[in-house]
Amino acid sequence: MSLTSRAHRSRGAAALAVVALLFAGCDAGSSDASEAADATDTASGSPSAEAQPAEVSVNVARGAADVPVSTVVKVDASNGRLTKVKVTSAEGELPGKISDDGARWAAEDRLEPGVDYTVEAVAASTSGERTRRTSSFTTQALTLDQQTYPSVAPLDGETVGVGMPVIVSFDVAVSDRAAMEKNMTVTSTPAQAGTWHWISDNEVHWRPKKYWQAGTEVHVEADVNGVDAGGGIYGQEDRVVDFTIGDAHIYKVNAQTHQMKVYSNGKLVNTFPITTGKEGFTTRSGTKVIMEKFDSKRMNSETVGIPQGSSESYDIDNVQWAMRLTSSGEFIHAAPWSVGSQGYANVSHGCTGMSTADAGWLYSMSVRGDVVEYTGTDRPMEPENGYGDWNIGYADYKAGSAL
């Protein structure tokens, strides 16, 4: 929601909260005598002289201001059981649950910034006498610069390849990585072991120990709304994403034999002649993952550090069937200008060139997250150059977790 609409609703909620306080000023924390008498009469015909009234306490002080949004509201009862708890604001009711023994109610969500909340709680003593407590408080106001929003890849409902990591990107840097990681989970059917690995204070990945199993259903929860991310920054919103793992596509490229072997679910389904990077522009060896696809893309050498006017410069419009493999600019794509070298020599600036027909065939079966394993060069793939997660051994990858 916008800060303007939130402020508008907060002013309305503040007015309601004042009315609630005036109304509750006489009985907040006191017994509802008439209802207690009815309950006692039903049980024994006369009240017990030794009966103790139930007491209700809230972990946020009545009238408190600037309450941190990371607060989890809790209401406790002594000498009795909670029978009703409601925490409300202009935004709606804060979900929560009373424990089985009736001793505590705990909120299931953290708080929203700049909002007035009202707590209404009722507890019953062993004799049936009821105690009612009403109080209000206001949370701290936060600017967008004090909140960090989690973007999640893959997208909800997307089908991806077996090499696709889960990626959570924060638009404002996180300094308390452990606090955020504790509130993010990845589960799958069938279950597969995996771990988080921080790339930076703005990005964390999760991958399984081995490539995903084809057909896996994956569920991601980033329950970070209101989480204290350190340095005065708080999580802005929870995210839930579900995606599916498609067929196991693994493409094996050998830069020395100039061949690509295409495997689907463990079976070799095609072999293509290719060309990779020439001397000075060596293609990286290692495990890469398709990051994005373009049926047509302009390729300009300036984007990879080759200046215009250089003997190696290029500017090619409408390069067909381009699939990105690294952030630095390696692609698989159609390269009709190098067909005579494909299968025989490496003549590209680092990309993997194929005939237009072969590149189109591969493009049509590929999805984001499909794996391309390169061998035959002495230039290693950098783990953080795109989705390079598989170039780190699992033990070292797990060491990149904050927990």
TORPA-497387 format. One record per residue: x, y, z of N, C-alpha, C in turn. Coordinates in steps of 0.2 Angstrom, whole numbers, plus 5000, padded with zeros to 4 digits. Each point is the difference from the previous one (the first is absolute). Layout:
// TORPA-497387
XYZXYZXYZ
...
END
This chain:
// TORPA-497387
500449945000499650065000500450065000
499850064998500450065000500050035007
500550045001500150035007499450055001
499850034995499450055000499449965003
499849954996499449965002500149975007
500649985002500149975006499950055006
500350064998499950065005499350025001
499650004994499350015001499649955004
500249944999499649955004500250005007
500750025001500250005007499750065004
499850064997499750055003499349985002
499649964996499449975002500049955005
500549965000500149955005500250035007
500450065000500150045006499450025003
499550034996499450025003499649955003
500049944997499649945003500449985006
500650005000500449985006499850055006
500050064999499850055005499349985003
499549994996499449985002500049945004
500449954998500049935003500350015007
500550055001500450015006499550035005
499650054998499550045004499549955002
499749954996499549955002500349955005
500749984999500249955004500450035006
500050065001500450035006499749985006
499449985001499749985006500149935002
500149954994500049935002500649974997
500550044997500649964998500449975006
500149944999500349965006499649995006
499350014999499649985006499549954998
499649975005499549954999499450024997
499749964996499350014998499549975005
499850035006499749975006499449974998
499550034996499449964999500049944996
500549994995500149944997500349955004
500550025004500349965005499549975005
499550045002499549975005499649954997
499850014993499649954997500449935000
500650014998500449944999500149965007
500150045005500149975007499349975002
499550034999499349985002499949934997
500150004993499949934997500449955002
500650015003500549955002499849985007
499950045005499949985007499550045004
499650044997499550045003500350065004
500650005002500350065003500750014999
500350064999500750014999500449985005
500649984998500549975005500450065003
500150015006500450055003500750004999
500349944998500749994999500150014992
499550014996500250004993500450064998
500550004996500450054998499850024993
500050074999499850024993500649984995
499849994994500549994995500450074998
500649994999500450064998500250004993
500050054996500250004993500650054999
500549984997500550054998500250004993
500350054997500250014993500750025000
500449974996500750024999500250074997
499450034998500150074998499650055005
500450055002499750045005499450044997
499550015004499450044998500250074998
499850024994500250074998500750014997
500449945000500750014997500050024993
500550044998500150034994500749974997
500050014993500649984997500249925002
499549965000500249935002500349974993
500549965001500449974994499549964996
500050004994499649954996500249935001
500649995002500249935001499749975006
499650045004499749975006499549954998
500049945004499549955000499650015006
499450024999499550025006499849935003
500050015007499849945004499650025006
499549965001499550025006500049945004
500150015007500149945005499450015005
499849945002499550005006500349965006
499950025006500149975006499449995004
500049955004499449985004499349994996
500249984993499449994996500249984993
499550004995500249984993499750064996
500450014995499850054995499449974996
499550044999499449974996499950044993
500350065000499950044994500650055000
500350014994500550054999499950024993
500050074999500050034993500550065000
500450004995500450064999499950034993
499750065000499750024994500350074998
500050024994500250074998499650014993
500150064998499650024993500249954995
500649975000500249954995499649935001
499749995006499749945001500249965006
499849945001500249975006500749965000
500450015005500649965000499949935002
500249954995499849935002500549985006
499749955004500349975006499649955002
500349965005499749945003500150005008
499549975003500049995007500349935001
500549995005500349945001499549955003
500149944999499549945003499950015007
500450035004499950005007499750075002
499950044995499650075001500550055003
500649985001500450055004500350054996
500150004993500350054996499650004993
500050064998499850014992500650034997
500249984994500650034997499850024993
500250054997499950024994500449964995
499749994994500349964995500450044995
499950065000500350054995500350065005
500650034997500250065003499650064998
500250065002499650064999500250044994
499550044998500150054994500250065003
500450044996500350075003499450055000
500150055005499550055000499349995001
499949955004499349975000499850005008
499350025001499750005007499749935001
500249975005499749935002499650005006
499549975001499649995006500049935002
500149985006500049945003499449995004
499649954999499449985004500149935002
500049995007500149935003499549995005
499849935001499549985005500349945003
500049995006500349945004499449985005
500049945001499549975005500449975006
499850015006500349975006499749935000
500349965005499749935001499350005003
499850065003499350005002499550034994
500350024995499650034994500050075000
500350045005500050075000500450024994
499850054996500450024994500350075001
500650004998500450065000500150034993
499950064999500150034993500550055000
500450004995500650054999500050034993
500050075000500050034993500650055000
500450004995500550055000500250014993
500450064999500250024993500750025000
500349994994500750024999500150024992
500550044999500250024993500749974998
500149984994500649984998500450054997
500749994999500450054997499950014993
500050064998500050024993500649984996
500049984994500649984996499950034993
500650024998500050024993500249944995
499950014994500249944996500749995000
500450055002500849995000500149965007
499549995004500149965006499749935000
499849984994499749944999500349974994
500149935000500349964994499549954997
499950014994499549964996500449934997
499749945002500349944997499749984993
500450014995499849974993500249935000
499649954997500149935000500149974993
500549964998500049974994500149925002
499749964996499550014995499450035001
499650024995499350035001499549955002
499550025004499549965002499649964994
500049945000499749964994500549984995
500650025000500549994995500249935000
500249974994500349944999500750014998
500549975004500750024999500449934999
500650014999500549944999500349985007
500349944999500349975006500550045004
500350054996500650035003499850075003
499350025000499850065002500150015008
500350055002500050025007499450045002
499950005007499550055002500450065002
499750064997500450065001499550055004
500350035005499650055004500550065000
499750064996500450065000499650055004
500450045004499850055004500250074997
499550045000500150074997500450055004
500049985007500450045005500449955003
500650015001500549955003499849985007
500149935001499949975006500749995004
500050035006500649995004499949945005
499449985002499949945005499849954995
500449964997499949954995499649945004
500349995006499749945004499250015001
499850065002499350015002499649994994
500250034994499649994994500049924998
500649975000500049934998499649955004
499950025007499649965004499350004998
499850054997499350014998499949994992
500449964997499949984993500149925000
499549974996500149935000499849984992
500349944999499949974993499949935002
499449974997499849935001499849984993
500049935000499949974993499749935001
499649984994499749945000500349974993
500449945000500349975006500550055004
500149985006500450045004500849994998
500350065000500749994998500450055004
500649985003500450045004500350054996
500150065004500350064997500250055005
500250064998500250055004500050074997
500050055004500150074998500750025000
500250054995500750024999499950074998
500350055004500050074999500550024995
499750034995500550034995500250075002
499650045003500150075002499550015005
500050065003499550035005499450014996
500050004994499350014996499849944997
500349945000499849944996500249945004
499649955000500149935003499749954996
500349954999499849944996499949945004
499649954997499949945003500049954995
500449945001500049954995500049935003
499749954997500149935003500749985000
500149945003500749985000500249974993
499549974997500149984993499550044996
500149994993499550034996499349985002
499550044999499349985002499849944996
499649965003499649944997499550034995
500049974994499550034995499349985003
499550054999499450005002499850025007
500650035004499950025007499550065000
499650005005499650065002500450045006
500150064999500450045005499650065003
500050015006499750055004500550045004
499950074998500550045004499650055004
500250015006499750055004500550055003
499950064999500550055003499550045004
500049985007499650035005500450065003
500150054997500550055002499650075002
499450004999499750065001500150025008
500350065001500150025007500649985003
500349954997500749975003500550065000
500350005006500650055001500649984996
500150034994500649984996500650035002
500050045005500650035003500150074997
500450055004500150064997499450054999
499549985004499450044999499549984994
500249954997499649974994499649955002
499349994997499649955002499749974994
499849945000499749964994499350044998
499950014994499450044998499449954999
500149944997499449964998500249935000
499549955002500149934999499949984993
500449954998499949974993499949935000
499549974996499949934999500149984993
500449964998500149984993500049924999
499649984995500049934999500249994992
500449954999500349994993500149934999
500149984994500149934998500649994996
500349945002500649984996499849964994
500350024994499849964994500449944999
500149984993500449954999500750015001
500449955001500850015002500350014993
500250064998500350024994500750025002
500549964998500750015001500450004994
500350064998500450014994500750005001
500449954997500750005001500450024994
500450065001500450034995500749995001
500449974995500749995000500350054995
500450055003500350054996500649974996
500249945001500649984996499749954994
499549975002499749964994499550044996
499850065003499550044996499349974999
499849965006499449974999499550015007
499450004999499550005005499649945000
500049975006499549945000499450025005
499449984997499450025004499749945003
499950015007499749945003499350035003
499549955000499450025003499849945004
499950015007499949955004500449945000
500750014999500549955000500149974993
499750024995500149974993500250054996
500549984996500350044994499550004995
499850074998499550014995500350034994
500550035001500350044994500750025001
500450014995500750025000500150054994
500350065002500050064996500850024999
500250024994500650044999499950075003
500550025004500050075002500750035000
500050075001500650035001500050045006
500650015004500050045006500550054999
500250035006500550064999500749994998
500250044996500750004997500550025005
500650004998500650025005499850085002
500150015006499950075003499250015002
499649954998499350015001499849935003
500449965003499949935002499349995004
499649954998499449995003500149965007
499750025005500149975006499849935001
500449965003499849935002499750005006
499549955001499649995006499349994999
499650015005499349995000499650064999
499750014995499650064999499249985000
499650055001499349995000499750064996
499549984995499650054996499750055005
500150064999499750055004499450044997
500050014993499550034997500049984992
499550014997499949984993499850064995
500350014994499750054996500049974993
499450004997499949984993500450044995
500150065002500450054996500450055005
500650014999500450055004500550034996
500150075002500550044997500749985004
500549994997500649995004500650054998
500250045005500550054999500649995004
500650004997500649995004500150045005
499850065000500150055006499749985006
499549955000499749985006500449955004
500549974996500549955003500750035000
500150075000500650035001500450014994
499849984994500450014993499750074997
500450055000499850074998499950004992
499550044999499950024993500650024996
500149984994500650024997500649955000
499949955005500649955001499949954994
500649974999500049954995499549945002
499849995006499649955002499350025002
499850064998499450035002499449974995
499450005003499549974996499350035002
499550014996499450025002499549964995
499749955002499649964996499350005002
499550024996499350005002499749944998
499549985004499549944998500549945000
500349995006500449935001499449965003
499949944996499449965002500249945005
499549985004500049955004500650005005
500050065004500550025004499849985008
500449965003499949985007500650025004
499950045005500550035004500349945005
500650005001500349955005500450035005
500350074999500350035005499850085000
500150035006499950075001500550044995
500649974999500550034997499950004992
499549964998499850014992500149944996
500149945003500149944996499249974999
499949994993499449974998500149944996
499549964999499949954995499550044995
500250004993499650034995500249984993
499550024996500149984993500650054997
500449974997500650034997500149984992
499650024996500049984993500750024997
500350055002500650034997500649955002
499949955005500649965002499949934998
499449984996499949934999500649964997
500450034996500649974997500549985005
500050035006500549985006499649965005
499449995000499649975005500249924999
500349975006500249935000500749994998
500450064999500750004998500450055003
499850065002500450055003499650045004
500450045005499650055005500250074997
499550034998500150074997499550055003
499749995005499550055003500450045005
499650055003500250045005499849985007
499949935000499849975007499449965000
499550024995499449975000500049934996
499549965001500049944997499550014993
500449994994499650014994499849944997
499350004997499749944997499750024994
499849964995499750024994499350025003
499650044995499450025002499549955002
500049954996499549945001500249965006
500649995002500249965006499850055006
500250065000499950055005499250005001
499650004995499350015001499749935003
500349954998499849935003500150005008
500650025001500250005008499650055003
499950064998499650055003499349985001
499749964996499349985001499949955005
500549965002499949965006500350025006
500350065000500450025006499550055004
500250005007499650055005500650035004
499850055003500450035005500249955006
500649995001500249955005500349944997
500049994994500349944997500850015000
500349945001500750005001500549994994
500550045000500549994994500749995003
500349944999500649995003500650004995
500550055001500550014996500749975002
500349974995500749985002500450024994
500749995001500550014994500350065000
499950055005500450065000500350015007
500550045001500450015006499750075004
499450024997499750065004499449985004
500150005006499449975004499450055001
499449975001499450045001500050035007
499950065001499950035006499449995003
499949985007499449985003499550055000
500250065000499550065001499950034993
500249974995499950034993499349974997
499550035003499349974997499849945006
499749954997499849955005500649945000
500550025003500649965000500149965006
499449995004500049975006500349935000
499949964994500349935000500750004999
500450055000500750005000500350005007
499650005005500250005007499949935003
500449975003499949935003499450015005
499749955002499450015004500250025007
500549985003500350025007500150075000
500450024995500250075000499350054998
499649974996499450044999499650015006
499949945004499750015007500350045005
500750014999500350055005499850074998
499750014994499850074999499350025003
499749955004499450015003500250055006
499550045003500150045006499949965006
499749944999499849965006500549945002
END
